[in-house]
Amino acid sequence: MEDSRLEILADEVAGAPTFFREHVQFLDLLDKVVKSAGDSTSWTSERAPADEQRMMRELSITLELYQERPTCLDPYLERIVGQLMTVVQEYVYAYHDSTAESICKDTGDTDTMSVGLSRLSGVFDFLYTLCKVRGYKVIMRLFPHGVADVEPVFVTLWMHTSRLAESSWTTRYILLIWLSLLAMIPFDMESIDSGNRGLPILSIDGSPVVQQTTVASDSLIDRWIELGKLYLRSPACEMEGAAVMLSRLLSRKDTASSKQPAFIEWAISEICDAIGKNSDDSTSDAAGKKGMSIANVLRVNGVLRVLCHLFVAMDSAYALRRQMPLLIELFESDAFEQHSLTRKLITKATQRLALLNLPPVSATSIARNSVRKSAKANLGGALGQGSQASDDNASTISDECEANGTEVSEEVETFIGILLQKLQDKDTIVRWSAAKGIGRVTERLPPALAQEIVFAVADVLKEHALDDPSDGRPIDVSMTSEFAWHGALLALAELSRKGLLMSQALSTIVPWVVRGLTYEIQRGDYSVGSNVRDAACYVMWSFARMPNPESRRVFGKMSLQMSTTLISVAVFDRESNVRRAASAAFQEHVGRHSTFPHGISVLQLADFFSVGNMRNAFVVASRKIAEYDEYREPLLHHLCTGTIYHWESRTRELAAAALRELAPLAAKYVIENLLPQIVANTTSPFLAVRHGAIVATGVIAEVLAADLKELDRSSKLVLSVADNIPLRYLEDFGSSMTLDAIAQYMGCLSRAKWDIGGNERQQKYFEYFVQAFTACKEVDGIVSNFSAFASTYGISAEQHQQIVSKHITVETSGSSRENFVLALSALKGRDVFEVLCKLVVEGVKVEIRRNASAALGEFCRHSYNDKLRLAAGRLLEVLIYQQQLENMDYRIRRAVDHLRRYIPAQSKQIIEGKSANEGGILWTDAEAAFTRLAHALSVSEEQLRQPLFEGLVATGSVEPLGKYAVSAVADYVDTLPASSTASDPDNAESQSGWSVDGVVLELTRLLLTDRRTSKLINPALIVADHLIEQGSLNSASSTVWVPLYRAVQRIAFKLRAPQRLMLCLKLYSSVAMVSKEMAKMATESLLAHIGHPIPKIRQVAADHLYTLLCINGFLEVDDEDSMAEIDLLLTETEWMREDAGVKEARGKLTDLVKRILWQSV
């Protein structure tokens, strides 16, 4: 009944299942597995049946789907784990009895036992998957935990450890966490110890450190401890399982006093031995400088894990009084600086030792009571009295704590110092652990000392900061460490979340946290600080959840600064996680305090999804939020003092787009407060700052032209930008970016119709454009700006001739010639058209022909001529090259509109589809458009047909257009004769002189182009493969296939590009369908690639070879045994691996395939 109810409730919320949707099928499959695995008669085998293994894999795959939502499994966990552990429990009992029987016989041979070692390895693998998905702490509670389970589980783990190479690590891990549960049974271990004498001596030879057990006695406890010590050196999950097991075992009442001290002594000696510290301190220093080996790192990590668990379970630090000085010395040692996980474990152990040295009663609870009293007083209307009462209560608490003898030991202060130092660690996991430790320890301190810790954390932020916010100047963080800021902010967030920040500290801390929201330091061509900004958002979020009423009054006074900064970060930060974190912090304050202006309305515009998309956040959300007066100027200030100078060019471009939207909303503020500094930065020595300032000036000049032209001083300021840029910025490193910015600036002036002041400045601006075309690589935007410039200010005859001749006079290296070809589209005149037509046909490089075609398309809008006939084919090629469906439909329609009257009669009729029997074609229909373009291949002019075919081939490799292009070409090829000599006089398509042989030869020609520069090789491989598979090339003569095959061989020879090589292998497999001779040649090529050094290529070659030989059977061979062995080798060999087995299988496969090839001759 319960299962039926859950099945009915199972639904999808935002695409994620709310319950375990597959539970019916899952539980049915689990029942089958339990039935198969529970068959004790099969336990003598070492492997599970194939069906059981398959079902276990299916169950594991289903479980892993819930890795991110594991609680959906909770209603079914008890049944799942219970069924499996029933089988495992019976197996463990049987294995224990079999071990006891073997020991009683004194055979000493574990191989003769009646229960297989690895029979249930699949079940243990599945249990590990459960622990991985849901967590071992949850799963472990459902394990059986009777007294009778202790020795069987222990003996089973001992025997698996003695045969380490044969058992699986998942089995040992599950047994370890099972033992950690059994270690908590409330009975004396001596009462259930039966001796278990005769167990083999253990040695872990597979671990980095060979270790043998040296048990002083045969007691269960001693063996148990020694067994756990062995696994503390394991690099796998067994280390964690052993640490949990040992901590629980040593925390029992009957072992805490007798076994725990000796273990702690051993643990400390292990750490000292690992770092080389004995009685000689110089040995430790030398080891610290040299670094620990991997084996010693594992030793230290395993020991530290146990100590961390033990320190939590211990009642006081009295038992550690003798070891405390040595522990402090070890934790302060620099021997672990190279190992982040070790430093994290040391940090965790440090905080737990600090807590162990503090009184068990938290003084913070008393402080919270005083806060509640203060809140009552405040609600009664006595605001000042409430604040004073809160402070008085805090001091009273401190006095009471001191009167009660509550003192903090020197050890605690030392541990706090270590944690404060770890806040500045270079690894995030260490800083995060230290921050949590600071919060937990401070929560147990007296209020006075707790506030000292708060200010100590705040001092970490102030370290190396050049200015103080109390002076009214912005904080300069250029000399600070991002690690220190990140750690300090995380600690402040933890302190705030626990209510440990008093009102006195908040007024000092909040400005530093607000500065952290915009923290960013450039390091060369990248920046650091995104983690700091994210942590600052976390602090802001925790501020909203503080229980102290006094803090709300502080936040009320600073609400405008906090809200505007959060919103600025939410819409203008580069990182999506930071934008979303700022939005979440803003939402928390709006929901809890209601002090942020227009909170709900603004939150709806900057919610989680709105700020997730960078362009939407920058351009759309910011524009709508800026309509509110309180946010308008802060958004513009943030944009114009930081974002437009960002180190990443894409962010600067989006910042300029946002400025275009926001500037008209506050024209006076922008002109008077922001523009002067922006113009001053146009001559900055820093490239990103200079580029952003020039572009921003142009944007302001365009959108605020009407306001600026009325102000003489501001107009001169805007027009002075291009005049004041030093010459070295146009010649040194980064000149291309500066010239691109100047081109954008001049384009903005042109579109706004600014009076630039005569021919002298016009000539100077024109020279800037020439330099930009020469130096820049991407010039599409420059061409657009140059067109606006030419349209507004005109181009002299001399300048016109200079641009026309530049495509010849500039150097052939680089992209300058192609750039000037594009620039021709901005000019007018017959000479421009003739140059473009010539370049379309005779351009020496593909890029020149492409740019000439694009320029000709733009030129055709305002200049027509009968000589466009040859240009039409190239223009159509460029149109087909476009790889976006929506853009392609529009451009094809526009091209047809412009070129309809200039195409030859035959081509015009074919392309327009206006023959006697059919109407016009709908060019917005991609399928119809490609069908018409494919049939345009029948034109007699080879100069038109060849580039059009190249364009169709190029499009055939791109989705979603590829399927239309390939289908259209296949349909067209079906209408062609097999060869040019077999043309049909009644078939109009055959009159063009083309044939199926010609198509194959044309594909061969494309494959033989220079593979270093050609962009058509991959598309040609894909299209050829599709055409062969569809049977369109079946009628081609046998003479054309060998050149195609040789061309593919030439491409694949010594090729290291995996994608292209896989396309070659696929084409080999397709060519094999043509004839038996081609099948033999393809088989040899695929066989050669079985030995390729790239594992993926080996696997793909094996798959194609299997398809060719074993499925399709293109080679008729009578030797069924050889074919069966080939089948087995191809399917069972793991070709992705690098071992001797793969090499051996490859050798056998080569011999067998060559033998059958010889037999088929």
Buried (B, 14 or more C-beta within 10 A) or exposed (E): EEBEEBEEEBEEEEEEBBBBBBBEEBBEBBEEBBEBBBEEEBBEEEEBBEEBBBBBEBBBEBBEBBEEBBEBBEBBBEBBBEBBBEBBBBBBBBBBBBBBBBBEEEEEEBEEBEBBBBBBBBBBBBBBBBBBBBEBEBBBEBBBBEEEBBBBBBBBBBBBBBEBEBBBBBBBBBBBBBBBBBBEBEEEBEEEBEEBEEBBEBBBEEBBEEBEBEBEEEBBBBBBBBBBBBBBBBBEBBBBBBBBBBBBBBBBEEBBEEBBBEBBEEBBBBBBEBBBBEEEEEBBBEBBEEBBEEBBBBBBBBBBBBBBBBBEBBEEBEBBEEBBEBBBEBBEBEBBBEBBBBBBBBBBBBBBBBBBBBBEEEBBEBBBEBBEBBBEBBEEEBEEBBBEBBBBBBEBBBEEBEEEEBEBEEBBEBBBEBBBBBBBBEBBBBBBBBBBBBBBBBBBBBBBBBBBBBEBBBEBBBEEBEEBBEEEEEBEBEEBBBBBBBBBBBBBBBBBBBBBBBBBBBEBBBBBBBBBBBBBBBEEEEBBBBBBBBBBBBBBBBBBEBEBBBBBBBBEEBBBEBBBBBBBBBBBBBBEBBBBBBBBBBBBBBEBBEBBBBBEEBBEBBBEEBBBBBEBBBBBBBBBBBBBEBBBBBBBBBBBBBBBBBBEBEBBBBBBBBBBBBBBBBBEBBBEBBBEEBBEBBBBEBBBBBBBBBBBBBBBBBBBBEBBBEBEEBBEBBBEBBEEBEEEBBEEEBBBBBBBBBBBBBBBBBBBEBEBEEEEBBEEBBEBBBBBBBBBEEBEBBBBBBBBBBEBBEBEEEBBEBBBEBBEEBEEEEBBBBBBBBBBBBBEBEEBBEBBBEBBBEBEBBBBBBBBBBBBBBBBEEBBBEEBBBBBBBBBBBBBBBBEBEEBBBBBBBBBEBBEEBBBEBBBEBBBBEEEEEEEBEBEEBBBBBBBBBBBBBBEBEBBBBBBBBBBBBBBBBEEBBBBBBBBBBBBBBBBBBBBEBBEEEEBBBEBEBBBBBBBBBBBBBBBBEBEEBEBBBBBBBBBBBBBBBEBBEBBEEEBBBBBBBBBBEBBEEBEBBEBBBBBBBBBBBBBBBEEEBBBBBBEBBBEBBBBEBBEBBBBBBBBBBBBBBEEEBBEBEBEEBBEBBBBBBEEBEBEEEEEEBEEBBEBBBEBBEBBBEEBE
